[in-house]
């Protein structure tokens, strides 16, 4: 599974690098608007059906058939709604050129509910390896076709092809291999119990959407589509790969979160706390590494014309490192039915993000809104963590020690890498470069000697991961 994720990650990076040299900032701004609107409509039409299918203790064939019918109807409704309101959305965002991209995005919304339901059912059956292989293969094919069209067309409409193809090919391959989806039938009364969970997930999804997309709306209305295009490139290069990792972690962990909130299972608080710490090691350390490497490498990666994206990308790397553990914790509270807690933390997040947007409008500094998003994510995690500890789902002492260790590790990684960057960028004398090399080698040797005592290695050993 890790190999599949690595293939998808590398394919995405190559795709971003290629398309960034073919399409203008205004074109990426229009695409970002279309993607934001599509995400909102998708939240409403997907309805949390996939999560409900994974969460259900029992799911009969009749229930699966009913869910298939609902997914098809929601997909058709979402696609029709998007086509009918495309021009209106372009006017609301102040980017009329986004309207045609929205119309072209209709197949994404048509296929999204049924494709996500198929993926949820496959996960329920334990087909994680199959899903990882299919996702990686489909991503490479879809991104390759989309990049080829971008080379030929030089038009942002080519960017819409990748997600549409991904949805379609994933659905076809999974259904051919697993037959997870059942033939559509009339809605059964028994399925209503599953759907009662979906609307709550949908509300949480909309609140999360607002926290991530309000800044984009303010940027577009205040500074125009080209500035949103710069934001989109920084987001695609830095934030999106971490979101892919977060999604993979969440989808793997989600079916197991039910055990965390069952009081009859002793020791779950410590286990879940260890899980959050492992997630933070996996995401925060790479984020610290990316934040240091972005300034020298991003212009080479995207092209020299995207220099303004550097400051945004550094802050986005920090945001990316904090988001995954916040998402996993929120998912655990959702599975436990503690939606009031998650909603409250998300409302606080939106208020802080809105404050950052206002500061951006006053000062004209776009990066302020990202720091607002970082502060909002920290506050949301703090609120959810406090509730989880009070409910007995997490252990405050274990998490406190673990998080301090992650923070220290991130600082050390950033400091070591930053030293190397300075040596190269400043063309330091040979003796300084040699001294730095010996220092890094010494630190590496010490880390190797005490590797069994390092927190990430110790946790991996504890749970048989290595």
Secondary structure by P-SEA (a helix, b strand, c coil): caaaaaaaaaaaaaaaaaaaacccaaaaaaaaaaaaaaaaaaaaaacaaaaaaaacccccaaaaaaaaaaaaaaaaaaaaaaaaaaaaaaaaaccccaaaaaaaaaaaaaaaaaaaaaaaaaaaacaaaaaaaaaaaaaaaaaaaaaaaaaacccccccaaaaaaaaaaaaaaaaaccccccccccccccccccaaaaaaaaaaaaaaaaaacaaaaaaaacccaaaaaaaaaaaaacaaaaaaaaaaaaaaacccccccccccccaaaaaaaaaaaaaaaacaaaaaaaaaacccccccccccccccaaaaaaaaaaaaaacaaaaaaaaaaaaacaaaaaaaaaaaaaaaaaaaaaaaaaccccaaaaaaaaaaaaaaaaaaaaaaaaaccccaaaaaaaaaaaaaaaaaaaaaaaaaaaaaaacccaaaaaaaaaaaaaaaaaaaaaccccaaaaaaaaaccc
